[in-house]
Amino acid sequence: MNQNDVRKSARFVTKVIAWYFIPGKSKILTQLVDLSETGLCMNAESFIPKGEKINLELQFPTSFPKITKITGEIINSNEILQGILYHLHVKFNALDPESKSEIDKFISLHQKELAPIKSQTQEHKPNLSPDQLKHILPAIIKLVSDQTIFQCHFTGNVISTSLESIHADVTYLAQSVLVFSCEERFFLNTDIVLDLNMPGSTKPCKLSVTIKKIEEKNETPFEYETVYTIPDSLEEYRVNEWLLTLFIRKLGRKTIDEIITQNTPMSSSDDKSWSEHRKWTRSLCDLDSQLYDEIEFTVAQAHIKDISLGGAKIIFNKEIMPSSHVLLKIKLFNEDIRIPSQVKWNAFLKEKQHYEIGLQFDKLEDRAQKTIGKYLQSLK
């Protein structure tokens, strides 16, 4: 099997928990970026050269707590954030029947929720809406510094009215400020367009930039500090989402979560969908369940206190931020039901030392809807 064989398999965006290790070295926890029947891409904190043998352990929510063990080979390593984040592309060695079955089962059961790489669009569900993300970034920047600028590394092309596209390397990024280098000489206050290959995105992001400072050098490449504007709301969201990722790495998840809690408004569409959800009749219940958290990439036990065809209230041992997407797994009438859900609210009960969390079901398959409906009838 060669690298081209791997690429013929459909790849799906996913955040499955994984561990990897080079034989003889310690095991490292990570998450996948995408998965196919013949390979995967995963995050890593250090570079691993092409051709290196690697051992993998995958934690699929469809077979929790079972671990699927796989061996593979590194076919490519891409630096995403200089010295901090790499994407490792792994080709599976010959899979044993059990491992192949677990991969096929996960892809089959989640194919409607997983985003195919080749057709990824703006329907991909974020943890924050564009309006929410746009609202909280100024609060984060105010806490840190208006001058916060991040060192990074991704590529793109310069497009101007008089030139064909020219390769560019982006080295620094902040809100409204971007630094790039290229072989072409530009003058101060020149307006150009950059097509950037943003990490995690399958299509270029277009930015309009004005050159405000030039790093004078006797030889190419030239370095330019620019002020940028983003003409398209979707592309603005993609840049803001990447800035949020950089701030999480700088400040830590806990600090960012606190800022989100204090500053995130609920959009009008969220208000509407949640009010419509509350029209469902809720029934008190006592159900054990499992919750797969797509933000922290963990699977844990939860307890359902009430449920309807629109959502559920669960008892959980930790906080999950509003707008987070989770997968709720329950067993009714000896049937396993997996429900993609969104966290709408949470409340800490000090006297009981646990959280109550309100879930809104994203969608219910016909089979799940019938089974939950049958269960609700049994409670009457």
C-alpha positions as CSV (number, residue, x, y, z in Angstrom):
1,M,0.0,0.0,0.0
2,N,1.5,3.4,-1.0
3,Q,0.6,6.9,0.1
4,N,-1.8,7.3,-2.8
5,D,-3.7,4.3,-1.6
6,V,-4.3,6.1,1.7
7,R,-5.6,9.2,0.0
8,K,-8.1,7.3,-2.0
9,S,-10.0,6.5,1.3
10,A,-12.5,9.2,2.3
11,R,-11.2,11.2,5.3
12,F,-13.4,12.6,8.0
13,V,-12.8,15.4,10.5
14,T,-13.0,14.0,14.0
15,K,-11.6,14.6,17.5
16,V,-11.2,11.0,18.7
17,I,-8.9,10.6,21.7
18,A,-5.6,8.8,20.9
19,W,-2.3,7.9,22.4
20,Y,0.9,7.5,20.3
21,F,4.4,6.4,21.1
22,I,7.6,5.5,19.2
23,P,8.8,2.0,20.3
24,G,10.9,2.4,23.4
25,K,9.6,5.9,24.3
26,S,6.8,7.1,26.6
27,K,3.1,7.3,25.5
28,I,1.7,10.7,24.6
29,L,-2.0,11.7,24.8
30,T,-3.4,13.6,21.7
31,Q,-6.4,14.0,19.5
32,L,-7.1,13.1,15.9
33,V,-7.6,15.7,13.1
34,D,-9.1,13.3,10.6
35,L,-9.6,9.6,10.1
36,S,-10.1,7.2,7.2
37,E,-10.2,3.4,6.8
38,T,-6.4,3.4,5.9
39,G,-4.8,6.2,7.9
40,L,-5.2,9.3,10.0
41,C,-3.9,12.7,10.8
42,M,-3.2,13.7,14.4
43,N,-1.8,16.6,16.5
44,A,1.6,16.3,18.0
45,E,3.9,18.5,20.1
46,S,7.1,17.5,18.3
47,F,8.3,16.6,14.9
48,I,8.5,12.9,13.9
49,P,10.4,12.2,10.6
50,K,8.8,10.4,7.6
51,G,9.2,6.7,7.7
52,E,9.3,6.4,11.5
53,K,7.3,3.5,12.9
54,I,4.6,4.5,15.4
55,N,2.2,2.7,17.8
56,L,-1.4,4.1,18.2
57,E,-4.1,3.5,20.7
58,L,-7.6,4.9,19.8
59,Q,-10.5,5.5,22.1
60,F,-13.6,5.3,20.0
61,P,-16.8,6.5,21.8
62,T,-18.6,3.7,20.0
63,S,-16.6,1.0,21.9
64,F,-15.8,2.8,25.2
65,P,-13.9,1.8,27.3
66,K,-12.2,-0.6,24.9
67,I,-8.9,0.6,23.3
68,T,-8.2,-0.1,19.6
69,K,-4.4,-0.7,19.1
70,I,-2.9,0.0,15.7
71,T,0.6,0.2,14.2
72,G,1.5,2.6,11.4
73,E,4.2,4.6,9.6
74,I,4.6,8.4,9.4
75,I,4.2,9.5,5.8
76,N,4.3,13.2,6.4
77,S,4.9,15.8,9.3
78,N,3.6,19.4,8.9
79,E,4.6,22.2,11.2
80,I,1.4,24.1,12.1
81,L,2.6,26.4,14.8
82,Q,6.4,26.9,15.0
83,G,7.9,24.6,17.6
84,I,4.5,24.0,19.3
85,L,2.1,22.1,17.0
86,Y,2.6,19.5,14.2
87,H,0.2,17.4,12.2
88,L,1.4,13.9,11.7
89,H,0.0,11.9,8.8
90,V,0.0,8.2,9.5
91,K,-0.5,5.2,7.2
92,F,-1.9,2.2,8.9
93,N,0.0,-1.1,8.7
94,A,-2.1,-4.2,7.9
95,L,-5.1,-4.0,10.2
96,D,-6.3,-7.0,12.1
97,P,-10.0,-7.8,11.6
98,E,-11.0,-6.5,15.0
99,S,-9.3,-3.1,14.6
100,K,-10.7,-2.7,11.1
101,S,-14.2,-3.5,12.4
102,E,-13.9,-0.8,15.1
103,I,-12.8,1.9,12.6
104,D,-15.5,0.9,10.2
105,K,-18.2,0.9,12.9
106,F,-17.2,4.4,14.1
107,I,-17.2,5.9,10.7
108,S,-20.5,4.2,9.7
109,L,-22.3,5.2,12.9
110,H,-21.0,8.8,12.8
111,Q,-20.9,9.4,9.1
112,K,-23.7,12.0,9.2
113,E,-22.0,13.9,12.0
114,L,-18.4,13.7,10.8
115,A,-17.4,16.3,8.2
116,P,-15.8,14.8,5.1
117,I,-12.5,16.5,4.3
118,K,-13.2,17.0,0.6
119,S,-16.6,18.6,1.2
120,Q,-16.0,20.5,4.4
121,T,-18.2,23.7,4.3
122,Q,-19.5,26.4,6.6
123,E,-22.0,23.9,8.0
124,H,-19.2,22.5,10.2
125,K,-20.5,23.2,13.8
126,P,-18.3,25.4,15.9
127,N,-18.3,25.6,19.6
128,L,-19.1,29.3,19.4
129,S,-21.2,31.1,16.8
130,P,-19.5,33.8,14.7
131,D,-21.3,36.5,16.7
132,Q,-20.3,35.0,20.0
133,L,-16.7,34.6,18.9
134,K,-16.5,38.1,17.6
135,H,-17.9,39.4,20.9
136,I,-15.5,37.6,23.2
137,L,-12.2,38.3,21.4
138,P,-12.0,41.9,22.5
139,A,-12.6,40.8,26.1
140,I,-9.7,38.4,25.8
141,I,-7.4,40.9,24.2
142,K,-8.3,43.5,26.8
143,L,-7.3,41.1,29.5
144,V,-3.9,40.4,27.9
145,S,-2.8,43.4,25.8
146,D,-4.0,45.2,22.8
147,Q,-0.5,44.6,21.3
148,T,-0.6,40.8,21.6
149,I,0.9,39.2,18.5
150,F,1.5,35.5,18.0
151,Q,4.4,33.9,16.2
152,C,3.1,31.3,13.8
153,H,3.9,29.7,10.5
154,F,1.5,29.1,7.5
155,T,1.7,29.8,3.9
156,G,-0.3,31.6,1.2
157,N,-0.2,33.6,-2.0
158,V,0.0,37.3,-2.6
159,I,-2.5,38.5,-5.2
160,S,-2.2,42.1,-6.6
161,T,-3.7,43.8,-9.6
162,S,-0.5,43.8,-11.6
163,L,1.1,40.5,-10.5
164,E,0.5,36.8,-10.7
165,S,0.2,35.0,-7.4
166,I,3.4,34.9,-5.4
167,H,4.2,32.6,-2.5
168,A,4.1,34.2,1.0
169,D,5.0,33.0,4.5
170,V,3.0,34.3,7.4
171,T,5.2,34.6,10.5
172,Y,3.1,36.7,13.0
173,L,-0.6,37.2,13.5
174,A,-2.8,39.4,15.8
175,Q,-6.2,40.9,15.6
176,S,-6.0,43.2,12.5
177,V,-2.2,42.8,12.2
178,L,-0.3,40.3,10.1
179,V,3.4,39.9,9.2
180,F,4.4,38.1,6.1
181,S,7.5,37.7,3.9
182,C,7.8,37.1,0.1
183,E,10.2,37.6,-2.7
184,E,8.4,40.6,-4.3
185,R,9.2,44.2,-3.4
186,F,6.2,46.4,-2.3
187,F,5.9,50.0,-1.1
188,L,4.3,51.5,2.0
189,N,0.5,51.8,1.9
190,T,0.2,49.3,-1.0
191,D,-3.1,47.4,-0.9
192,I,-2.9,43.7,-1.8
193,V,-4.9,40.5,-1.2
194,L,-3.6,37.4,0.6
195,D,-4.9,33.9,0.1
196,L,-3.9,32.1,3.2
197,N,-3.8,28.4,4.0
198,M,-5.2,28.6,7.5
199,P,-4.4,25.5,9.7
200,G,-7.3,23.1,9.9
201,S,-9.0,24.6,6.8
202,T,-9.4,23.0,3.4
203,K,-9.8,26.2,1.4
204,P,-7.8,29.5,1.4
205,C,-8.9,32.4,3.5
206,K,-8.9,35.7,1.7
207,L,-7.6,38.9,3.5
208,S,-7.2,42.4,2.2
209,V,-4.0,43.9,3.7
210,T,-2.3,47.3,3.6
211,I,1.5,47.5,4.0
212,K,2.4,49.7,7.0
213,K,6.0,48.7,7.7
214,I,8.8,47.2,5.7
215,E,11.7,45.3,7.2
216,E,14.6,46.6,5.1
217,K,16.9,43.9,3.9
218,N,19.6,43.8,1.3
219,E,18.3,40.5,0.0
220,T,15.0,38.7,-0.4
221,P,12.6,37.7,1.1
222,F,11.2,41.0,2.2
223,E,9.2,41.2,5.4
224,Y,6.1,43.3,5.6
225,E,3.9,44.3,8.6
226,T,0.3,44.9,7.5
227,V,-3.1,45.9,8.7
228,Y,-5.7,43.6,7.4
229,T,-9.5,43.6,6.8
230,I,-11.7,40.6,6.1
231,P,-14.4,41.2,3.6
232,D,-16.3,37.9,4.1
233,S,-18.0,37.0,7.4
234,L,-17.2,33.3,7.1
235,E,-13.5,34.1,6.5
236,E,-13.6,36.5,9.5
237,Y,-14.9,33.7,11.6
238,R,-12.1,31.4,10.5
239,V,-9.4,33.9,11.4
240,N,-11.1,34.7,14.7
241,E,-11.3,30.9,15.5
242,W,-7.6,30.6,14.9
243,L,-6.9,33.6,17.1
244,L,-8.9,32.0,19.8
245,T,-6.9,28.8,19.5
246,L,-3.7,30.8,19.9
247,F,-5.1,32.6,23.0
248,I,-6.0,29.2,24.5
249,R,-2.4,28.1,24.1
250,K,-1.2,31.4,25.7
251,L,-3.6,31.7,28.6
252,G,-4.9,28.2,29.2
253,R,-8.3,26.6,28.7
254,K,-9.6,27.5,32.2
255,T,-9.0,31.3,31.8
256,I,-10.6,31.3,28.3
257,D,-13.6,29.4,29.6
258,E,-14.1,32.0,32.4
259,I,-14.0,34.8,29.8
260,I,-16.4,33.0,27.6
261,T,-18.9,32.4,30.5
262,Q,-18.8,36.1,31.4
263,N,-18.9,37.5,27.9
264,T,-20.8,35.2,25.6
265,P,-24.2,36.4,24.5
266,M,-26.8,33.9,23.3
267,S,-27.7,34.7,19.7
268,S,-31.3,35.3,18.7
269,S,-31.3,32.0,16.8
270,D,-30.1,30.2,19.9
271,D,-32.9,31.9,21.9
272,K,-35.4,30.7,19.4
273,S,-34.2,27.1,19.1
274,W,-34.0,26.8,22.9
275,S,-37.4,28.2,23.4
276,E,-38.8,25.8,20.8
277,H,-36.9,23.0,22.6
278,R,-38.6,23.9,25.9
279,K,-42.0,23.2,24.3
280,W,-41.2,19.4,24.6
281,T,-42.8,17.8,27.6
282,R,-40.0,16.8,30.0
283,S,-40.3,13.7,32.2
284,L,-38.4,13.0,35.4
285,C,-36.3,10.0,35.1
286,D,-33.3,8.1,36.7
287,L,-31.0,7.0,33.9
288,D,-27.3,6.3,33.7
289,S,-25.5,7.5,30.6
290,Q,-22.1,8.2,29.1
291,L,-21.1,11.6,27.8
292,Y,-18.4,12.1,25.2
293,D,-17.0,15.7,25.4
294,E,-15.7,16.9,22.0
295,I,-13.9,19.9,23.7
296,E,-11.9,18.0,26.3
297,F,-12.0,14.7,24.3
298,T,-13.0,12.6,27.3
299,V,-15.7,10.0,28.0
300,A,-17.3,10.0,31.4
301,Q,-20.3,8.8,33.3
302,A,-23.4,11.1,33.6
303,H,-26.8,10.8,35.2
304,I,-30.0,11.9,33.5
305,K,-32.6,13.6,35.8
306,D,-35.2,14.5,33.1
307,I,-35.6,13.9,29.4
308,S,-37.8,14.8,26.5
309,L,-37.6,14.4,22.7
310,G,-35.8,17.8,22.6
311,G,-33.2,17.4,25.3
312,A,-32.2,16.3,28.8
313,K,-30.9,17.6,32.1
314,I,-27.9,15.7,33.4
315,I,-25.9,15.5,36.6
316,F,-22.1,15.7,35.8
317,N,-18.9,15.9,37.9
318,K,-17.5,18.9,36.0
319,E,-18.5,22.0,34.1
320,I,-18.9,21.9,30.3
321,M,-19.1,25.3,28.6
322,P,-22.4,26.4,26.9
323,S,-22.3,25.9,23.1
324,S,-20.0,22.9,23.5
325,H,-21.0,19.8,21.4
326,V,-21.2,16.5,23.2
327,L,-22.4,13.0,22.4
328,L,-24.8,11.5,24.8
329,K,-25.0,7.7,25.0
330,I,-27.9,6.0,26.8
331,K,-29.3,2.5,26.9
332,L,-33.1,2.0,26.6
333,F,-34.8,-1.4,26.3
334,N,-31.4,-3.0,25.7
335,E,-30.7,-0.7,22.8
336,D,-27.7,1.7,22.7
337,I,-28.7,5.2,21.6
338,R,-26.2,7.9,20.7
339,I,-27.4,11.5,20.5
340,P,-25.4,14.5,19.3
341,S,-26.2,17.3,21.6
342,Q,-25.3,20.9,22.5
343,V,-24.8,22.3,26.0
344,K,-27.2,25.2,26.6
345,W,-26.6,26.0,30.3
346,N,-24.9,24.7,33.4
347,A,-25.3,25.3,37.1
348,F,-23.0,24.3,40.0
349,L,-24.9,22.9,43.0
350,K,-22.6,23.7,45.9
351,E,-24.4,21.6,48.5
352,K,-24.2,18.5,46.2
353,Q,-20.8,19.3,44.7
354,H,-21.9,18.6,41.1
355,Y,-23.1,20.3,38.0
356,E,-26.5,20.3,36.4
357,I,-26.2,20.6,32.6
358,G,-29.0,21.3,30.1
359,L,-28.6,19.6,26.8
360,Q,-30.4,20.3,23.6
361,F,-30.5,17.4,21.1
362,D,-29.1,18.4,17.7
363,K,-31.1,15.7,16.0
364,L,-32.7,12.4,16.7
365,E,-32.7,9.5,14.2
366,D,-36.0,7.9,13.7
367,R,-35.0,4.8,15.6
368,A,-33.8,6.9,18.6
369,Q,-36.9,9.1,18.5
370,K,-39.2,6.0,18.6
371,T,-37.2,4.4,21.4
372,I,-37.2,7.6,23.6
373,G,-40.9,8.1,22.9
374,K,-41.6,4.6,24.0
375,Y,-39.5,5.2,27.2
376,L,-41.4,8.4,27.9
377,Q,-44.7,6.6,27.5
378,S,-43.5,4.0,30.1
379,L,-42.9,6.8,32.6
380,K,-46.6,7.9,32.6
